[in-house]
């Protein structure tokens, strides 16, 4: 099992930047996929960005070119650098670790609000 804790959320103006961090309770070296998801009020939770143990990444079309996911296995931490933020990026952002359906864990989430 792994516990995940997100941090770095907050209020930012459109065009601004934030960096989210996800600290894991144990080594993430051999965790197959680490990812960031988000859920806006009244909407489903959607994938934002994922990164595999081999370093491959995938992004939602809406964030390509603006967001960057990275993982620091030595620090057991995954990051999401968010630039050029838009009001539609407002959501609760969740960190996820996935090895298989029985090893699928979520953090409690961190709020990101993009507003003038």
VMD Tcl script that builds the backbone (N, CA, C; Angstrom):
set m [mol new atoms 348]
animate dup $m
set s [atomselect $m all]
$s set {name element resname resid chain x y z} {
  {N N UNK 1 A 0.847 -1.187 0.000}
  {CA C UNK 1 A 0.000 0.000 0.000}
  {C C UNK 1 A 0.884 1.239 0.000}
  {N N UNK 2 A 0.347 2.343 -0.514}
  {CA C UNK 2 A 1.083 3.597 -0.536}
  {C C UNK 2 A 0.127 4.724 -0.217}
  {N N UNK 3 A 0.538 5.627 0.651}
  {CA C UNK 3 A -0.227 6.841 0.925}
  {C C UNK 3 A 0.345 7.982 0.100}
  {N N UNK 4 A -0.542 8.788 -0.429}
  {CA C UNK 4 A -0.152 9.915 -1.276}
  {C C UNK 4 A -0.695 11.210 -0.677}
  {N N UNK 5 A 0.119 12.250 -0.688}
  {CA C UNK 5 A -0.319 13.545 -0.184}
  {C C UNK 5 A 0.078 14.625 -1.185}
  {N N UNK 6 A -0.936 15.335 -1.676}
  {CA C UNK 6 A -0.694 16.415 -2.622}
  {C C UNK 6 A -0.470 17.736 -1.885}
  {N N UNK 7 A 0.268 18.618 -2.522}
  {CA C UNK 7 A 0.462 19.970 -2.002}
  {C C UNK 7 A 0.759 20.906 -3.163}
  {N N UNK 8 A 0.664 22.209 -2.898}
  {CA C UNK 8 A 1.015 23.187 -3.913}
  {C C UNK 8 A -0.155 23.874 -4.583}
  {N N UNK 9 A -1.375 23.450 -4.257}
  {CA C UNK 9 A -2.531 24.098 -4.843}
  {C C UNK 9 A -2.745 25.485 -4.267}
  {N N UNK 10 A -3.700 26.212 -4.857}
  {CA C UNK 10 A -3.995 27.543 -4.374}
  {C C UNK 10 A -4.734 28.367 -5.388}
  {N N UNK 11 A -4.777 29.662 -5.139}
  {CA C UNK 11 A -5.441 30.613 -6.025}
  {C C UNK 11 A -4.389 31.321 -6.876}
  {N N UNK 12 A -4.612 31.361 -8.169}
  {CA C UNK 12 A -3.681 31.998 -9.087}
  {C C UNK 12 A -4.463 32.714 -10.177}
  {N N UNK 13 A -3.887 33.777 -10.699}
  {CA C UNK 13 A -4.543 34.517 -11.767}
  {C C UNK 13 A -4.347 33.808 -13.108}
  {N N UNK 14 A -5.244 34.041 -14.043}
  {CA C UNK 14 A -5.049 33.476 -15.390}
  {C C UNK 14 A -3.690 33.871 -15.950}
  {N N UNK 15 A -3.038 32.900 -16.586}
  {CA C UNK 15 A -1.698 33.112 -17.101}
  {C C UNK 15 A -0.597 32.783 -16.118}
  {N N UNK 16 A -0.955 32.547 -14.882}
  {CA C UNK 16 A 0.034 32.248 -13.845}
  {C C UNK 16 A 0.460 30.796 -13.840}
  {N N UNK 17 A 1.309 30.472 -12.872}
  {CA C UNK 17 A 1.873 29.123 -12.767}
  {C C UNK 17 A 1.741 28.590 -11.347}
  {N N UNK 18 A 1.667 27.276 -11.246}
  {CA C UNK 18 A 1.716 26.566 -9.976}
  {C C UNK 18 A 2.475 25.273 -10.195}
  {N N UNK 19 A 3.111 24.791 -9.126}
  {CA C UNK 19 A 3.713 23.463 -9.171}
  {C C UNK 19 A 3.113 22.617 -8.057}
  {N N UNK 20 A 2.460 21.549 -8.473}
  {CA C UNK 20 A 1.900 20.600 -7.515}
  {C C UNK 20 A 2.924 19.512 -7.211}
  {N N UNK 21 A 2.904 19.057 -5.963}
  {CA C UNK 21 A 3.763 17.956 -5.542}
  {C C UNK 21 A 2.911 16.843 -4.965}
  {N N UNK 22 A 3.346 15.618 -5.167}
  {CA C UNK 22 A 2.687 14.445 -4.605}
  {C C UNK 22 A 3.744 13.616 -3.904}
  {N N UNK 23 A 3.690 13.598 -2.584}
  {CA C UNK 23 A 4.662 12.840 -1.801}
  {C C UNK 23 A 4.086 11.473 -1.467}
  {N N UNK 24 A 4.856 10.434 -1.753}
  {CA C UNK 24 A 4.436 9.064 -1.480}
  {C C UNK 24 A 5.083 8.557 -0.195}
  {N N UNK 25 A 4.384 7.622 0.462}
  {CA C UNK 25 A 4.854 7.110 1.748}
  {C C UNK 25 A 5.941 6.054 1.607}
  {N N UNK 26 A 6.152 5.579 0.388}
  {CA C UNK 26 A 7.214 4.602 0.162}
  {C C UNK 26 A 7.812 4.828 -1.213}
  {N N UNK 27 A 8.784 4.037 -1.546}
  {CA C UNK 27 A 9.460 4.181 -2.824}
  {C C UNK 27 A 8.486 4.060 -3.986}
  {N N UNK 28 A 8.645 4.957 -4.960}
  {CA C UNK 28 A 7.816 4.892 -6.169}
  {C C UNK 28 A 8.596 4.330 -7.346}
  {N N UNK 29 A 9.805 3.858 -7.066}
  {CA C UNK 29 A 10.693 3.424 -8.149}
  {C C UNK 29 A 10.029 2.394 -9.046}
  {N N UNK 30 A 9.340 1.432 -8.426}
  {CA C UNK 30 A 8.770 0.356 -9.234}
  {C C UNK 30 A 7.260 0.475 -9.409}
  {N N UNK 31 A 6.723 1.649 -9.131}
  {CA C UNK 31 A 5.287 1.861 -9.391}
  {C C UNK 31 A 5.113 2.133 -10.873}
  {N N UNK 32 A 4.269 1.365 -11.515}
  {CA C UNK 32 A 4.135 1.381 -12.968}
  {C C UNK 32 A 3.749 2.758 -13.500}
  {N N UNK 33 A 2.676 3.311 -12.952}
  {CA C UNK 33 A 2.195 4.603 -13.437}
  {C C UNK 33 A 1.905 5.510 -12.248}
  {N N UNK 34 A 2.423 6.733 -12.321}
  {CA C UNK 34 A 2.037 7.796 -11.409}
  {C C UNK 34 A 1.318 8.851 -12.240}
  {N N UNK 35 A 0.273 9.428 -11.667}
  {CA C UNK 35 A -0.479 10.358 -12.484}
  {C C UNK 35 A -1.178 11.449 -11.700}
  {N N UNK 36 A -1.610 12.436 -12.446}
  {CA C UNK 36 A -2.428 13.525 -11.919}
  {C C UNK 36 A -3.770 13.517 -12.639}
  {N N UNK 37 A -4.828 13.662 -11.854}
  {CA C UNK 37 A -6.186 13.730 -12.366}
  {C C UNK 37 A -6.830 14.964 -11.748}
  {N N UNK 38 A -7.923 15.405 -12.352}
  {CA C UNK 38 A -8.630 16.547 -11.786}
  {C C UNK 38 A -10.134 16.368 -11.930}
  {N N UNK 39 A -10.830 17.020 -11.000}
  {CA C UNK 39 A -12.289 16.950 -11.006}
  {C C UNK 39 A -12.837 18.323 -10.677}
  {N N UNK 40 A -13.569 18.872 -11.629}
  {CA C UNK 40 A -14.251 20.143 -11.431}
  {C C UNK 40 A -15.650 19.876 -10.868}
  {N N UNK 41 A -16.263 20.859 -10.219}
  {CA C UNK 41 A -17.604 20.655 -9.643}
  {C C UNK 41 A -18.599 20.181 -10.699}
  {N N UNK 42 A -19.308 19.123 -10.381}
  {CA C UNK 42 A -20.324 18.607 -11.278}
  {C C UNK 42 A -19.805 17.814 -12.454}
  {N N UNK 43 A -18.504 17.565 -12.491}
  {CA C UNK 43 A -17.917 16.836 -13.613}
  {C C UNK 43 A -17.199 15.587 -13.121}
  {N N UNK 44 A -16.881 14.695 -14.053}
  {CA C UNK 44 A -16.173 13.478 -13.694}
  {C C UNK 44 A -14.693 13.771 -13.503}
  {N N UNK 45 A -14.011 12.834 -12.868}
  {CA C UNK 45 A -12.575 12.949 -12.684}
  {C C UNK 45 A -11.874 12.523 -13.972}
  {N N UNK 46 A -11.002 13.386 -14.483}
  {CA C UNK 46 A -10.329 13.135 -15.747}
  {C C UNK 46 A -8.820 13.107 -15.581}
  {N N UNK 47 A -8.180 12.344 -16.433}
  {CA C UNK 47 A -6.725 12.293 -16.450}
  {C C UNK 47 A -6.171 13.628 -16.936}
  {N N UNK 48 A -5.157 14.121 -16.255}
  {CA C UNK 48 A -4.433 15.314 -16.681}
  {C C UNK 48 A -3.095 14.922 -17.304}
  {N N UNK 49 A -2.333 14.103 -16.563}
  {CA C UNK 49 A -1.018 13.683 -17.035}
  {C C UNK 49 A -0.596 12.424 -16.288}
  {N N UNK 50 A 0.091 11.534 -16.982}
  {CA C UNK 50 A 0.630 10.331 -16.352}
  {C C UNK 50 A 2.080 10.140 -16.779}
  {N N UNK 51 A 2.824 9.434 -15.917}
  {CA C UNK 51 A 4.209 9.130 -16.226}
  {C C UNK 51 A 4.485 7.702 -15.769}
  {N N UNK 52 A 5.106 6.934 -16.635}
  {CA C UNK 52 A 5.394 5.539 -16.312}
  {C C UNK 52 A 6.731 5.415 -15.579}
  {N N UNK 53 A 6.988 4.206 -15.077}
  {CA C UNK 53 A 8.258 3.958 -14.402}
  {C C UNK 53 A 9.436 4.131 -15.348}
  {N N UNK 54 A 9.167 3.993 -16.649}
  {CA C UNK 54 A 10.219 4.176 -17.636}
  {C C UNK 54 A 10.381 5.610 -18.103}
  {N N UNK 55 A 9.500 6.493 -17.615}
  {CA C UNK 55 A 9.622 7.901 -17.955}
  {C C UNK 55 A 8.736 8.372 -19.097}
  {N N UNK 56 A 7.961 7.472 -19.677}
  {CA C UNK 56 A 7.038 7.889 -20.740}
  {C C UNK 56 A 5.906 8.705 -20.141}
  {N N UNK 57 A 5.464 9.696 -20.894}
  {CA C UNK 57 A 4.412 10.588 -20.404}
  {C C UNK 57 A 3.252 10.659 -21.381}
  {N N UNK 58 A 2.099 11.007 -20.847}
  {CA C UNK 58 A 0.915 11.255 -21.649}
  {C C UNK 58 A 0.151 12.389 -21.006}
  {N N UNK 59 A -0.418 13.267 -21.850}
  {CA C UNK 59 A -1.144 14.429 -21.364}
  {C C UNK 59 A -2.538 14.508 -21.983}
  {N N UNK 60 A -3.446 15.095 -21.244}
  {CA C UNK 60 A -4.733 15.444 -21.822}
  {C C UNK 60 A -4.501 16.526 -22.870}
  {N N UNK 61 A -5.297 16.490 -23.931}
  {CA C UNK 61 A -5.122 17.479 -25.002}
  {C C UNK 61 A -5.226 18.911 -24.471}
  {N N UNK 62 A -6.063 19.101 -23.488}
  {CA C UNK 62 A -6.325 20.452 -22.986}
  {C C UNK 62 A -5.132 21.057 -22.246}
  {N N UNK 63 A -4.156 20.232 -21.856}
  {CA C UNK 63 A -3.020 20.762 -21.091}
  {C C UNK 63 A -1.692 20.606 -21.822}
  {N N UNK 64 A -1.699 19.975 -22.981}
  {CA C UNK 64 A -0.452 19.786 -23.731}
  {C C UNK 64 A 0.221 21.122 -24.011}
  {N N UNK 65 A 1.526 21.159 -23.776}
  {CA C UNK 65 A 2.284 22.379 -24.001}
  {C C UNK 65 A 2.256 23.353 -22.846}
  {N N UNK 66 A 1.381 23.100 -21.859}
  {CA C UNK 66 A 1.291 23.990 -20.691}
  {C C UNK 66 A 1.713 23.288 -19.393}
  {N N UNK 67 A 1.404 22.015 -19.284}
  {CA C UNK 67 A 1.691 21.253 -18.059}
  {C C UNK 67 A 2.825 20.262 -18.324}
  {N N UNK 68 A 3.612 20.009 -17.282}
  {CA C UNK 68 A 4.681 19.026 -17.372}
  {C C UNK 68 A 4.686 18.158 -16.116}
  {N N UNK 69 A 4.630 16.849 -16.327}
  {CA C UNK 69 A 4.702 15.913 -15.205}
  {C C UNK 69 A 6.122 15.367 -15.107}
  {N N UNK 70 A 6.574 15.161 -13.888}
  {CA C UNK 70 A 7.892 14.571 -13.673}
  {C C UNK 70 A 7.856 13.752 -12.387}
  {N N UNK 71 A 8.792 12.836 -12.267}
  {CA C UNK 71 A 8.865 12.028 -11.057}
  {C C UNK 71 A 10.299 11.983 -10.567}
  {N N UNK 72 A 10.462 12.114 -9.262}
  {CA C UNK 72 A 11.768 12.037 -8.620}
  {C C UNK 72 A 11.742 10.796 -7.742}
  {N N UNK 73 A 12.255 9.702 -8.267}
  {CA C UNK 73 A 12.202 8.442 -7.528}
  {C C UNK 73 A 13.006 8.508 -6.231}
  {N N UNK 74 A 14.080 9.277 -6.214}
  {CA C UNK 74 A 14.902 9.383 -5.001}
  {C C UNK 74 A 14.140 10.064 -3.871}
  {N N UNK 75 A 13.257 10.989 -4.240}
  {CA C UNK 75 A 12.473 11.727 -3.239}
  {C C UNK 75 A 11.061 11.165 -3.083}
  {N N UNK 76 A 10.736 10.116 -3.815}
  {CA C UNK 76 A 9.391 9.511 -3.773}
  {C C UNK 76 A 8.314 10.557 -4.035}
  {N N UNK 77 A 8.560 11.407 -5.024}
  {CA C UNK 77 A 7.664 12.530 -5.289}
  {C C UNK 77 A 7.396 12.663 -6.777}
  {N N UNK 78 A 6.173 13.029 -7.087}
  {CA C UNK 78 A 5.769 13.327 -8.460}
  {C C UNK 78 A 5.320 14.787 -8.494}
  {N N UNK 79 A 5.681 15.461 -9.569}
  {CA C UNK 79 A 5.366 16.879 -9.701}
  {C C UNK 79 A 4.479 17.127 -10.916}
  {N N UNK 80 A 3.744 18.217 -10.848}
  {CA C UNK 80 A 3.000 18.704 -12.001}
  {C C UNK 80 A 3.240 20.208 -12.092}
  {N N UNK 81 A 4.061 20.591 -13.062}
  {CA C UNK 81 A 4.301 22.011 -13.315}
  {C C UNK 81 A 3.211 22.518 -14.248}
  {N N UNK 82 A 2.485 23.530 -13.803}
  {CA C UNK 82 A 1.359 24.055 -14.565}
  {C C UNK 82 A 1.634 25.508 -14.917}
  {N N UNK 83 A 1.737 25.779 -16.201}
  {CA C UNK 83 A 1.979 27.128 -16.693}
  {C C UNK 83 A 0.796 27.611 -17.526}
  {N N UNK 84 A 0.749 28.907 -17.748}
  {CA C UNK 84 A -0.313 29.505 -18.571}
  {C C UNK 84 A -1.682 29.020 -18.130}
  {N N UNK 85 A -1.926 29.089 -16.851}
  {CA C UNK 85 A -3.175 28.552 -16.308}
  {C C UNK 85 A -4.385 29.338 -16.792}
  {N N UNK 86 A -5.485 28.603 -16.976}
  {CA C UNK 86 A -6.733 29.168 -17.462}
  {C C UNK 86 A -7.830 28.925 -16.430}
  {N N UNK 87 A -8.877 29.721 -16.447}
  {CA C UNK 87 A -9.987 29.475 -15.501}
  {C C UNK 87 A -10.549 28.058 -15.596}
  {N N UNK 88 A -10.528 27.482 -16.790}
  {CA C UNK 88 A -11.052 26.121 -16.950}
  {C C UNK 88 A -10.147 25.054 -16.340}
  {N N UNK 89 A -8.985 25.440 -15.863}
  {CA C UNK 89 A -8.125 24.505 -15.125}
  {C C UNK 89 A -8.530 24.389 -13.660}
  {N N UNK 90 A -9.467 25.211 -13.238}
  {CA C UNK 90 A -9.936 25.164 -11.854}
  {C C UNK 90 A -10.562 23.806 -11.545}
  {N N UNK 91 A -10.052 23.163 -10.498}
  {CA C UNK 91 A -10.521 21.826 -10.120}
  {C C UNK 91 A -9.776 21.376 -8.873}
  {N N UNK 92 A -10.230 20.257 -8.331}
  {CA C UNK 92 A -9.435 19.557 -7.324}
  {C C UNK 92 A -8.511 18.597 -8.075}
  {N N UNK 93 A -7.240 18.662 -7.781}
  {CA C UNK 93 A -6.247 17.830 -8.447}
  {C C UNK 93 A -5.846 16.684 -7.522}
  {N N UNK 94 A -5.897 15.480 -8.079}
  {CA C UNK 94 A -5.606 14.265 -7.318}
  {C C UNK 94 A -4.376 13.561 -7.878}
  {N N UNK 95 A -3.564 13.048 -6.982}
  {CA C UNK 95 A -2.427 12.219 -7.360}
  {C C UNK 95 A -2.857 10.751 -7.317}
  {N N UNK 96 A -2.329 9.961 -8.234}
  {CA C UNK 96 A -2.676 8.543 -8.319}
  {C C UNK 96 A -1.434 7.702 -8.547}
  {N N UNK 97 A -1.416 6.536 -7.905}
  {CA C UNK 97 A -0.382 5.552 -8.209}
  {C C UNK 97 A -1.082 4.263 -8.619}
  {N N UNK 98 A -0.549 3.619 -9.650}
  {CA C UNK 98 A -1.212 2.444 -10.217}
  {C C UNK 98 A -0.191 1.395 -10.622}
  {N N UNK 99 A -0.391 0.198 -10.093}
  {CA C UNK 99 A 0.354 -0.971 -10.560}
  {C C UNK 99 A -0.574 -1.986 -11.209}
  {N N UNK 100 A -1.722 -2.202 -10.607}
  {CA C UNK 100 A -2.744 -3.086 -11.140}
  {C C UNK 100 A -4.037 -2.708 -10.420}
  {N N UNK 101 A -5.173 -3.287 -10.813}
  {CA C UNK 101 A -6.442 -2.862 -10.200}
  {C C UNK 101 A -6.480 -3.001 -8.678}
  {N N UNK 102 A -5.687 -3.880 -8.113}
  {CA C UNK 102 A -5.673 -4.013 -6.648}
  {C C UNK 102 A -4.692 -3.058 -5.994}
  {N N UNK 103 A -3.845 -2.445 -6.781}
  {CA C UNK 103 A -2.864 -1.488 -6.244}
  {C C UNK 103 A -3.072 -0.163 -6.967}
  {N N UNK 104 A -4.177 0.469 -6.670}
  {CA C UNK 104 A -4.597 1.711 -7.308}
  {C C UNK 104 A -4.967 2.681 -6.189}
  {N N UNK 105 A -4.112 3.680 -5.935}
  {CA C UNK 105 A -4.274 4.533 -4.768}
  {C C UNK 105 A -4.405 5.996 -5.159}
  {N N UNK 106 A -5.146 6.724 -4.321}
  {CA C UNK 106 A -5.413 8.147 -4.554}
  {C C UNK 106 A -5.024 8.970 -3.339}
  {N N UNK 107 A -4.578 10.199 -3.589}
  {CA C UNK 107 A -4.402 11.153 -2.521}
  {C C UNK 107 A -5.713 11.866 -2.246}
  {N N UNK 108 A -5.758 12.698 -1.202}
  {CA C UNK 108 A -6.995 13.402 -0.840}
  {C C UNK 108 A -7.314 14.583 -1.745}
  {N N UNK 109 A -6.343 15.035 -2.540}
  {CA C UNK 109 A -6.589 16.121 -3.474}
  {C C UNK 109 A -6.135 17.475 -2.964}
  {N N UNK 110 A -5.893 18.374 -3.907}
  {CA C UNK 110 A -5.542 19.756 -3.589}
  {C C UNK 110 A -6.293 20.678 -4.553}
  {N N UNK 111 A -6.845 21.754 -4.017}
  {CA C UNK 111 A -7.670 22.660 -4.821}
  {C C UNK 111 A -6.790 23.632 -5.612}
  {N N UNK 112 A -7.093 23.756 -6.883}
  {CA C UNK 112 A -6.476 24.772 -7.744}
  {C C UNK 112 A -7.592 25.660 -8.267}
  {N N UNK 113 A -7.468 26.955 -8.024}
  {CA C UNK 113 A -8.456 27.909 -8.497}
  {C C UNK 113 A -7.755 28.970 -9.334}
  {N N UNK 114 A -8.219 29.124 -10.565}
  {CA C UNK 114 A -7.652 30.119 -11.484}
  {C C UNK 114 A -8.707 31.187 -11.699}
  {N N UNK 115 A -8.439 32.376 -11.182}
  {CA C UNK 115 A -9.441 33.436 -11.212}
  {C C UNK 115 A -8.749 34.789 -11.125}
  {N N UNK 116 A -9.324 35.810 -11.815}
  {CA C UNK 116 A -8.721 37.158 -11.737}
  {C C UNK 116 A -8.734 37.704 -10.322}
}
mol reanalyze $m
mol bondsrecalc $m
mol representation Tube
mol addrep $m
